[in-house]
Amino acid sequence: MAEGTTHVRLEGACGVERAAEIKEQLLAVLEEDAERVELDLSGVTRADVSLQQIVCSAHRSLSSRGKKMDLAAPPSEAVTQVQRSGGFGRACMFRRQECPFQGGSGDE
């Protein structure tokens, strides 16, 4: 892992029942000195729109602080399905060119 990078890995079911926990985990990352966050969603077995909303919100907050968010690995199929059905990446209204989901949501 590169210096100045924080790695966050989410695994298992990451739906609304874990939304508060995931939000707190990503809020903690905002307070770190890292310039870049690598988010690994490859181990997510179940996702819903709440995960996508939290990730998009974290991306917006990081960007507003001059920090960058990237995906560490391709997201799991569960995440990709929610991403496609919700239009994430394709419909990003905030720094679309920097969206971590750009290119992986069927927007090619």
C-alpha positions as CSV (number, residue, x, y, z in Angstrom):
1,M,0.0,0.0,0.0
2,A,1.3,3.4,-0.9
3,E,2.3,5.9,1.8
4,G,-0.4,8.3,2.5
5,T,-3.1,5.8,1.6
6,T,-5.7,4.3,3.9
7,H,-7.2,1.0,2.9
8,V,-10.8,0.2,3.8
9,R,-12.3,-3.3,3.1
10,L,-15.9,-4.0,3.5
11,E,-17.1,-7.6,3.6
12,G,-20.3,-9.6,3.9
13,A,-23.7,-8.1,4.0
14,C,-23.5,-4.4,3.6
15,G,-27.1,-3.3,3.5
16,V,-29.2,-0.9,5.5
17,E,-28.7,-3.0,8.6
18,R,-25.0,-2.0,8.6
19,A,-25.4,1.5,7.2
20,A,-24.6,3.3,10.5
21,E,-21.5,1.1,11.1
22,I,-20.2,1.7,7.5
23,K,-20.8,5.4,7.7
24,E,-18.9,5.6,11.0
25,Q,-16.0,3.6,9.5
26,L,-15.8,6.0,6.5
27,L,-16.2,9.1,8.7
28,A,-13.2,7.9,10.7
29,V,-11.2,7.8,7.5
30,L,-12.0,11.4,6.8
31,E,-10.2,12.4,10.0
32,E,-7.0,10.6,9.0
33,D,-4.1,12.3,7.4
34,A,-4.1,10.0,4.4
35,E,-4.4,11.8,1.0
36,R,-6.0,8.7,-0.7
37,V,-8.5,6.1,0.3
38,E,-8.6,2.7,-1.4
39,L,-12.0,1.1,-0.9
40,D,-12.2,-2.7,-1.4
41,L,-15.8,-3.9,-2.0
42,S,-14.8,-7.2,-3.5
43,G,-15.9,-9.1,-0.4
44,V,-19.4,-7.7,-0.2
45,T,-21.9,-10.5,-0.5
46,R,-25.1,-8.4,-0.3
47,A,-25.6,-4.7,-0.9
48,D,-28.4,-2.2,-1.3
49,V,-28.6,1.4,-2.3
50,S,-27.7,2.6,1.2
51,L,-24.1,1.3,0.6
52,Q,-23.9,3.2,-2.6
53,Q,-25.2,6.4,-1.0
54,I,-22.7,6.2,1.8
55,V,-19.8,5.5,-0.6
56,C,-20.8,8.4,-2.8
57,S,-21.2,10.7,0.2
58,A,-17.7,9.7,1.5
59,H,-16.3,10.3,-2.0
60,R,-17.8,13.8,-2.0
61,S,-16.5,14.6,1.5
62,L,-13.0,13.3,0.7
63,S,-12.9,15.3,-2.5
64,S,-14.0,18.5,-0.7
65,R,-10.9,18.0,1.5
66,G,-8.6,17.5,-1.4
67,K,-8.4,13.7,-0.9
68,K,-9.0,10.9,-3.5
69,M,-11.0,7.7,-3.3
70,D,-10.3,4.7,-5.6
71,L,-11.5,1.2,-5.7
72,A,-8.8,-1.2,-4.6
73,A,-10.3,-4.0,-6.6
74,P,-13.3,-4.6,-8.8
75,P,-16.4,-4.5,-6.7
76,S,-18.3,-7.8,-6.0
77,E,-21.2,-8.8,-8.2
78,A,-23.6,-7.8,-5.4
79,V,-22.2,-4.2,-5.5
80,T,-22.2,-4.1,-9.3
81,Q,-25.8,-5.1,-9.5
82,V,-26.9,-2.3,-7.1
83,Q,-24.6,0.1,-8.9
84,R,-26.2,-0.7,-12.3
85,S,-29.8,-0.6,-11.1
86,G,-29.2,2.7,-9.2
87,G,-27.3,4.4,-12.0
88,F,-24.3,5.0,-9.9
89,G,-21.2,6.1,-11.9
90,R,-23.4,6.7,-14.9
91,A,-25.4,9.4,-13.2
92,C,-22.8,10.9,-10.9
93,M,-23.4,14.7,-10.6
94,F,-20.2,15.3,-8.6
95,R,-16.8,15.1,-10.3
96,R,-18.1,12.3,-12.5
97,Q,-14.6,11.8,-14.0
98,E,-13.3,10.9,-10.5
99,C,-16.2,8.7,-9.5
100,P,-14.8,5.4,-8.2
101,F,-17.6,3.5,-9.9
102,Q,-17.1,5.2,-13.3
103,G,-16.6,2.6,-16.0
104,G,-17.9,-0.4,-13.9
105,S,-21.6,0.3,-14.0
106,G,-22.6,-0.4,-17.5
107,D,-21.9,3.1,-18.6
108,E,-19.4,2.2,-21.3
